[in-house]
């Protein structure tokens, strides 16, 4: 069983982790990093992240329902 000190330490650690997750989510949102891979869990139909511009364009042409957020 956890004693009071361990519960306080665990609570503090969970609060810190929660704020880190919120902050990182904000960073992802600000940089539009969430839009970098439109299909999840793959990225443009592959499991890698090294996708050329031509491959991205071909994927968007094959998937017209997806929104192209690259600014093109």
Secondary structure as GFF3:
##gff-version 3
##sequence-region A 1 72
A	DSSP	alpha_helix	4	30	.	.	.	ID=ss1
A	DSSP	three_ten_helix	33	35	.	.	.	ID=ss2
A	DSSP	alpha_helix	53	62	.	.	.	ID=ss3
###
